[in-house]
Amino acid sequence: MNRQPSPATALSAVGLRKSFGDKTVLDGIDLTVAEGTIFSLLGPNGAGKTTTVQILSTLITADGGDVRVAGHDVAREPDAVRAVIGVTGQFSAVDDLLTGQENLILIADLCHLGRREGRRRASELLDRFDLAEAATRTAATYSGGMRRRLDLAMTLVGQPRIVFLDEPTAGLDPRSRRTMWEIVRELVAGGATIFLTTQHLEEADQLADRIAVLDHGKLAAEGT
């Protein structure tokens, strides 16, 4: 009998722990995410979802545990991890004083893409996220859904293999939420791995290949 090869591991955490003062936020959690899948971390406010994303994306350090992203140790090789990831946080990274196009070109410059390639990439993403007509307007004039799409487009400028989305549809109306879902599915179809946090069971159910339920710093359940 021919067996299908197991997918490679995009990221893993074993015994992940984090405390702030005397408050334990993550109490020894284990996670494994396969390449080319959507993994959803589901839980209420204060469950530890954002802290998990911050550790996996090298923004803060863990107190304990072994954490690897794309085969790289997060604590020892943070630069190698940052080279393969993109992060869309809960709060928009969009600069309201810049146009949509200028926001994307700024990120392209930070990624050292070069002037011509940066402009090409910005134009490509504006088209992909249905923002081309608003490209020369300042981001301050964008609706909530448009800002969120621009925020995600900025995350993708460097073509990351692994994308962290921390409650990407929070505050969006139903239509904008569905648009974001379609974009996430397209990213995975293109080969990306998505680590998604959400408070919404429906969102996790619609998108995720696997779901972990985080509550008070512990994994209450995990599965399909």
N, C-alpha and C positions, 0 to 999 in steps of 0.2 A: 504494500500500500504506500502510495506516495504521500508524504506529508508536506504541507505548505510550510516554508520557513517562517519562523517567528519574526515579527517586525522588530527592527532595532529600537533601542530605548532612547528617546529624546531627552528625558530628564528623569531623575530619581532622587528620592530623599529617604533616608533611613534614620529613625530616631530623632527627627527634627525637633529641637526645643528652642524656645525663646521666652524670656521674661522681661518685663519692664518694672524695675523695683521688685516689690513683693507680689506682683501680679503675673501669673503664668499665662502666657498667651497661646503658646503651642507646647503641648505636653507629650512629646515623643511620637510624632506622626510619621507614617511610612507612605510614600507615594511612588508610583511608577507610571510614566506616560510614554506610550509607543509613538514612534515617528509617524507623521502623516495622519494623526487622529486629533479629535477634539476631546479634551478632558475638562470636565466642569467641576469646580469646587463650589458646592452649594451650602449656604448657611446664612443665618441672620446677622444683623449688625453686631460687631463685637465678637464674632466667632473665631477670628484669626485669619480670615481670607486674605486681606490686604497685606498683613505681616508675612504670610507665606509667599506672596508674589514678590514682596520687597526683598526677601532673602534669596529666592530663586533667581532674581534679576540683579543681584549684587548690590542693591541699594542699602541694605543693612546686613549685619553679620548675625549668624545664628549663635546661640549659646552652646549648642551641642548637636551632634548628628553628622552624617555624611551626606553631602548634597552635590549632585553632579548634573551638569547641563551640557548636552552634546558631547558627553564623555569627559568634560573638564570639571575639575574640582572648583566649586564656587569660591571657597576661601583662599585657595592657593593660586588659582588661575583666573582671576576676575576679568582681566582684559580679553582673554580668549573667549570667555562666556559672552561678554558684551559684544564681541564681533559677530555673533551668530543670532542675537536676540533683538526683538523690538518690544517696547512696552507702551501700552495705552492705559494710563492710570485713571482713577476715579475722577480726577479733576483735570480739566482740559489744559494742554500745554500750548494751545494756540495763542499767538500774540495778536491782540485785538487791533493794534495800531498798524499792522502789516496787512497786505492783501493776501488772499488765499495763495496766489502764486508765489508771493514773497516769502510766506511761511515755509513753503515747500523748498524753495531755492536756498533758504537759510539752512535747513536741515541737510540738503545736498552738499552745501559748503562744509558743514561740520563732518559729513561723511567723506570728504575729500574726493568728490566725484568729478571735479573739474567743471568749468563754466558751461561748455556745450552739453556735456552729459547730464549735468544738473538741471539745465533748462528742459532737456528732452524728457528726463524722468518726471519733472514737475508737470509738464504738459500731459504726459501719459497718465499720471495719477489723477489729474483734474478731470480728464475724460472718463476714466474708470469709475470715479466716485460721483459723476454727474455734477461737477462743480465748474465746468469750463465756462459757462455763461457768467458765473460769479467770480471768476479768477482775478479780475482787477478791482473788485470791491474789497474794502477792509473787512476783516473777520468780525469786527464789532457789529456789522450789519447782518451777519448770518443768523439763521434760525438755530434752535438747539440741535436739530437733526443734521443741519449742514455743518455746524461746528464739530459735531462728533465724527462725521465722515472725514472732515479735514484733519482732525486729530489722528484718526486711524491712518489716513493717507501719509501723514508725516512719519508715523511709525514704520511705514513700509518703504520709505525712500531707499534705505540701505538694503532692501530685499532680504530681510532676516529669515532664517530657517525656522525659528521658534518665536511665536508671538504670544505675549502675555496681555490679556484683556481683562482689566479689573472693573467689573460691573459696567461694561461698555454701553448698555442701553438704559442706565439709570436716568430717570427724568424724561425719557423720550416718549412721544405719543405712539400709539399702536402701529401706525404706518411707518414711521421712522424706525421703530424697533424691527419690523419685518425686513426693511431695507438692510439694516445692519446684519440680520441673520443671513440674508442672501450673500452679503459680502464675505462673511465668515466662512460660509460653505464654499464659496469660490476660492478662497485662500487655501483651504484644505485640498480642494480638487487640484490646485496648482502645486501641491507638495509640501505646504507648510504644516507645522504642528501648532495647535492652538491650546493654550492653557487659559481657561475662562472662569472667572468668578462671577457668581450671581446670587441674588436672593430669591429669584423666581424659578419655581419648579418647572413651569411651562417652558421657560427658556432653556434650561438644562435638558429637558426631555426632547425638545425640538432639535437641539444642536449636537449634544454630546454622544460620543461613542461609549464613554465611561463617566460615571458620576461618583464623587465622594462627598459625603455629607459631614461637614465640620461643625462641631458644637462645643463651646467652652474649651477650645484648644485640643479636642480629641476627635478622631474619626469615628462617627457613630455608625456609618455604613459605607460600603463601596461596592460598585458593580455596574452592570450595563443598565 
